[in-house]
Amino acid sequence: MIHIHHSCFSRNTIRIHKPYEPYKLYKPYKLFGLIIILFLFSGCATWYQRTAEFQSAVTAGNFEKANKLLDKDKKQATGKNRILYYLNKGYVEFMLGQPENSNKYFETAENLIDEQHRNLGAEAAALVTNPEMRPYQPEDFEVIMINFYKALNYLDLNDMEGALVEVRKINIKLNQLNDKYPDHKNRYQRDAFAHLLMGLIYDASGDANNAFIAYRNAYEVYQSDYVKNFGVQAPEQLKQDLMRSAYNCGFTAELKQYEKEFNTTYKHTPAPANGQLVFFWLNGMGPVKAEWSINFAKQKRGDGAIVFHNDEFGFTFPFFFDSRYSDDERKSIADLQMLRVAFPKYMERPPLYAKGSLVLDAKTYPLEIAENINEIAFKTLRDRMVREFSTSLLRVAAKKGLEYTARKQNEWLGFAVGIANSLTEKADTRNWQTLPYSISYTRVPLDAVTNNISLQLTTRNGSRNTDQITIEGGGKKTRFHVFQTMDSRQF
């Protein structure tokens, strides 16, 4: 069940398109006209600003309007932004409570990502303009979030096995993504919440042994990765579930180990006769991309490499010429003293609410953060920036090489190309902007056929908002409930 909350302000078969046909690579002396054309059609607005009407509908909780806006945008459904289109369609259908439709759109996005290949024509254009000329390539964590939403949709459909398939995919995908990076791997290499979600699903289906394994794996990733990289501790509820599943499996040694590590004594209680609630809180909105430019000074190194250094941020990148560079590009870079490179940056949208809890029969169950998507986004982009500086430099070098060639033919033509180069040095500001800021959860034992639960949310300035939720109990079944708060600072 999906519950949308917005308190104080403004929450058939899908055809998979064929990949783009490769374009011919253009020679440098033919590219000036292409630059001018591309510049005329390129604006200074970020992706967030260009999709402001859709974003406004989403943050206001008007998902019917958001869906209509997407349906009207036929160009986005077939063009270079089609992956973003299907991600947004999947999300909107999720929020409208249409899990089957949502999963169809998410699966289309997933297939498009899998089929995505290097577009030679778009790459050539990107080298002389900006990376937004290419088909959208999702950030690694965005690829992973597809499976999170698909898992929630399967839970809504009461398909436990389908949900398990999706969470198993998450860590497989993370391994595949990081295999692409022999150097400068992501700090986001394993997903603790994926293991936690897997444990919750195994637990709900009565598989105590696999639940224990998943909980144990989740705890290990929180301790080794999430604390230092994303500032997220292992939730207390996870520790309780880990000890309970060890007890239920008869793993005495493991239970004693965790009791000692958690400095507690486990007290077993029978499963609630009226079942349990696993409650997910999707809080706020994730970050959006903007642009920043970094100036680098050139320094020479003894081994023949050129080093580009930025004092302000302490960035240093050695650069070696290879076969990608023409003689003109080599000459233009050799003459450079300063270099400006445009990169995307994330802008945080802090959520209105800082913490929350559920209250049932005067007992409070705190909602504990399990996934900080905002922090993962910032760290993933920083890791990518380190890896892709040479690609950004190649883009600048291609422009400088074109300018150098033009100046040899005509000084005014070279001047015009230089102006165009400066104006078209842009970053790719596209991203999946409907993701939440963070995901928290808790487990609540149900004690009646009808349970009236209070959700208490506390803002950053200490004020409290209370909402009422009714959950049907009965039997020892586990119910899953998703609650979304859209309240975040917008730009």
N, C-alpha and C positions, 0 to 999 in steps of 0.2 A: 504493500500500500504506500502510495506517495502522498505526502502531506505538504502543502506549500504554505509558507508563512511570510507575511510582509506586514510588519507592525507599524513602524513609525513613518516610513516613507517608501516613496517609491524608490514578487517572486514570479496485394497484387504482386507482383514480382518486380524487383528493382533491377533495371538493366545496368550492367557494368560496362562502362565505356572503354573502348580500345585505347591503348596508350597513344600519345601523340606520335605522328609520323616525323622522322628526323628531317630537319631542314638542312639546306646546304650551308656549309661554313663559308662566311664571307671573307674575302681578302681585305687587309687593312685599308687599302686605298678606296674601297667601295663602301666603307662603313660610315663615313661622315654623314651622308644622307640619311642612313638608318638611325644614327644618333639623334639627328634633329627631329625626325618623325617620332621617335620614341620619347624624346623630351617633351614634345608638344602634347603628348597624351599622358605624361606622367605628372602627378601633382605632389604637393608637399604634405598632403594629409596622410596620417597613419591609417592603418587598416581599421583600428577602433573608431576613428573619426568617420571613415567612409561607410561604416556599418552602424552608425549611431542610432538609426531608427529601429533596427532589429535589436540592438543592445538595450535600448530604452524599453522596448516591449518585454524583453526577458526580465530585466531588473524590476519592472513593475508587476511581474507575475502574470502578464497578459500573453499566455502562450498560444492562444487561438490567433491573435494578431501576429505573433512571431512566426507561426506556421504559415499564415497567408503571405507574409512578406517573403519567406523563403520560396514558396510555390510560385510567386510572381517573378522571381529572379532566375529566369531560364538560363541566362548567360553563365551565372555562377555554377549551375548544375552540370555544365558541359565543358567549362573552360579550365584555366589553370588553377582555379580555386575550388574545384569540384570536391576534393577531399574535405575541405572545410565545410562545404555545403552539406555533405552527408553526415559529418560529425554533428553539425548543428541540428539537422533533421532528426537524427537519432536521439539527441538530447531533448529536443522539444517534444517528441512523441513520448519519451520517458516521463517527462513532467506532466504530460496530458494523461498519463495512466494507460498508455497503449503499448504494452511490453512487446507484443509480437511485431508491430510496425517498427518500433524503436530498434529491435534487434535486426530487422531487415536492412535498415539504413546503416546501422553500425557495421553490419557484415559487408555491405557494399564498400564502405570506407576502408574496412580492413583489407578487402580484396584489392582495392585500388592501390593501397600502400604496398601490398605484396608484389603487385605487378609493375609498380613504378620503376622506370629505368631512366637512365641518363638521356635527357633530351638535348641532342647536340645543337639544334637551332636555338633553343632557349638558353643553353649554356653560353653560346656565342654572343647572344644579345645581352645576357647578364654580365658578361665580362666588360662590356662597354657601356652599360647603363647601371642596373642594380639587380640584386638577386630576386626581386619580386617579378621579374620577367619569366622566371622558371615556374613550372608546376609546384604547388605548395608541398613542401616536405615537412611533415610533423616533427616536433621535438620528440625525443625518445620517450619521455614520460607521457606525452599525449597518446602515443601508440598504445601504451600500457593501460591508460584509462578507458580505452574502448572496451577492453575485457572486463574491467570493473563494472561498467554500466550493463554490459551484457549479462554478467553474473547476477546483478540485482534484478534484471528483467526476468531471468529464469526462476529466481526465487519467487518473484511475483506470480509466475505461472505455476508455482509449486513443482518445478522440475529441478530437483536436487542434483541429478547427474549432469544436466546441462550447465548448471552453475559451477559445478566442480571442474568441468572441462575448461571453462573460461579462466578460472583462477589458476589452473595448472599451466595454461598458456602464458601467464604473465611472466613467470620466472624463466620459462623456455625462451620467450622473446627477449628478456633482458640479457640472457647469455648470448643470444644471436646478435643483438645490437652491439654489445661490448666487444664481441669478437672482431668487429670492424675496426676497432681502435687498438692497434698493437701498442701505441704510446698514448699517454694522456687519456686514460680510460675515464668514464664517468664515475663520480662518487656514488651515483645512483646505479648500482650494479645488481642489487637484490631488493625485493620489495617485501618488507616485514608485514605490511597490511594484507598482502596477497596470501601469505601463509596463515595469518590470523583468520581471514575470511574463510580460507579452506578448512581450518579447524572448526570454526563455527558451523559450517555446513555439514562436515562429517559428524560433528556432535549432534546436530539436529536430526541426522539420519540414523543415529544409533551406533555409529562405527567408532567406538571408544579408542581403539588402537590407532587408527589413522588420525583421529582427532588429537591424540597425544603427540604424535610425530609432527603434525602441522603446528600445534601450539609450541612445541619445543623449538622448531625451526624459526618460528616467528620471534620467540624470545631471544634466540641467538642473534638474529639479524638486528633487532632493536639494540641489543647490547653492543654489538661490534660495529654496526654501520650508522644506525639512526641517531644515537646519542651524540656522536662526534660530528656527523655531517649535517644533520637536520634539527638537532636539539629536541628530539622526541624520545622520551623515556618509555620503557615497556609499561603498558597500562597495568594497573593493579588487578583489573578484571581478568586480564590474560594470565597473570600469576595464579589467581584462584582457579581458573579453568585448567591450567597446566597441572596443578596439584590434584584437582578433582579427577582429571582423566588418568593421571598416574595411579591414583587410588583405585579407580574403577577397573583398571587393567591389571591390578595386582603388582605394580612395579614399586615394590617397597623401597628398594635402594634409591631409585630416582626420586621418590617422594621425600625421603629423608634428606637427600642432597638439596632439593629445592626448599624444604623447610629451613635448613641451615642457611642457605643463600638468601632467603627472603626474611630471615629472622622471625619466624612465626611457627605456630603449630597448627596443622590443618585439622579442621573439625568437619567431618563429613555430615551432610544432611541429605535425606532422600530427595529425589526429583520431585518438584512441586506437582501436586495432583491435578492442578488446573493449567499446567503448562508454563512456559516461559516466553518472555518477550526479549528479542534482540533488537535494539533500537539504534539506528544510524542517524547521526545528525550531520548533514552537509551544510557547512556554515559559510556564508558569504560568497564572494566571487573571487576567482583566481586573478593573477596579474595580467596586464595587457602590455603589449610591446610598443615601445617608442624607439626613437633613434638617438644615438649619441655619436660624436666624432672624436677620434683620438689622434693627436698629433705626435708623430714619432720623429726623432732626430737620428740621422744616419751616423753610424760609427764603423770604422774599419777594424777588422780582426786579422791577426797574424796568419791564419790558415787560408786567407783569401775570401772568407765569407764576409758579408755585410751584415751588421747588426743594427736593428731598429729599436730604439729605446725611448720609453716614456717615463720621465721622472715622477710625475704626479701619482701614477698608479704602480710604479715599479715594474712595468712590463718590459721585458727584453726578449726579442725574437731574432735569432740568427737566420740569415736567409742565404740560400745557395742557388745559383743559377742552374737550371736544368734544360732539357730539350723543349720544354713548353715555351721558352722565351726566344723571340726573334732577336736578331742583331740590333734592330732599332730599340726594342724594349730593354735590352741589356744596356745600351748606350744611355737611354733616358733615365734608367734607374741609377746608373753610375754617376750621372750628373745631379741627381737629387741630393738636397741637403735636409729637407724636411718633407714629411709625408703625412697626409691626412687620410684616414681610413674610417668609413662609416660602419658601425656595428649596431645591431639591435640591442636594446636593453629592456628589462622588465620594469614596469611601474606597479607598485603594490596597491591593491585596493583593500585597505584594512576593513575587516568586518565590524559591524556595529557591536556584535556580542562577543564577549571575551570568554565566557564559560556558561555551562548549563548543567541542569540535573533534572531527573525525574523523581516525583514524589508519589508514593502509593501507600495508603494507610499509615501516614506519618513517618514513613521510612524513606530516606533520601538515597538515590542512586546517582552518583556523579557521572557526567558524560566526559570520558577521557579521550584526548586526542590520540588517534591511531595513525593518521597520515596527514602530513603538512605539505599539501600540494604547492602552496606558495613558495616554501623554502626549497622544495625539490626543483621547481621551475627555475629559480634564481641560480642554484648550484649547477644544474644541467646546462644552462645557457653559458655560464662562466667556463665550464669545462669545454664546451663546444667552441667558444671563442678562442681558447688557447690552441685547439686543434686546427682551426680554420683560418688562422691569421694568414698563412701562406696563400690560401685561396683568395682572400680579400686583397692581398698584395698583388696577386696575379691580375685581378680586376683593375687595380690602379695602374699596374705596369702596362696592360693592354691599352688603356687610355693614353698613357704617356707615350707609348710607342706610336700610337696613331697620331698624336700631336707632333711628335718628332718628325714623322714622315711628311705630315702636312706642311710643317714649317720649311722643310727642304724644298717643297714645291712652290709655296707661296706664303709669305710672312703673315698676311691677313687671314688666310685660311687656317694657318696654324694657330693664330690668336683666337679665331672663332671656335676651333676645336678645343682649345684650352678652356674657354669659357664654358662650353658644353660639358666638358669633363667635370669641371667644378660643380656645375649645377645638377649633374646626374649621378654624383657619388652619393648613393642612398643605401640604407639598410632595409632588409626585409622585416616589416613590422607586423606581418600576419601571425596570428596564433589562434588556438582554440580558446575563445574567450568566455565560454559558458561553463567552464569547470569551476567547482567550488574552491574556496580558499583552503579549507581543511575538512577532514572527516573525523568525527568522534563517535564513540559508541558506549553502550552499557548493556547489561543483562538484568532483567527484572523478573522475579518469580511472580506469577499471577495467582491470585487467591480467590477468584470468583468467576462466575460465568461472564459477567460484565465488569470490567475494571476501568474505573474513572481515574485517569492518571494526570497529574499536573506536570507540565513542562515549564520549568523556571529558567529563564535566560537572563543573564546579567550583562549589562553593557560595560564598556571600558570605563565609564565614569561612575559606575556603581549602581545605576538605576536598574530596576528589575521588571521584566515582563513575564506574565504567566499566561499559559494557554492550556486548554483542557483537551485531552485525547482519550477516546474510548477504545479499548481493546477487548475483543471477545476472548474469553478463556474456555476451559473445558478440555479434558484429556491431557496427556503429557506432551502434547505437541509444542514445538518451538515456532513462535510467530516472528516474522521479520517485518520491520516497519522503518520506512525512510521518511525523514522530516528535513525539508530544505528551508533555510532562511536566506533570502536574497540580499539582505541589508548590508551593503558595503559602500565605501566612498567611491564615487564615480568621478570621471574627469570631463 
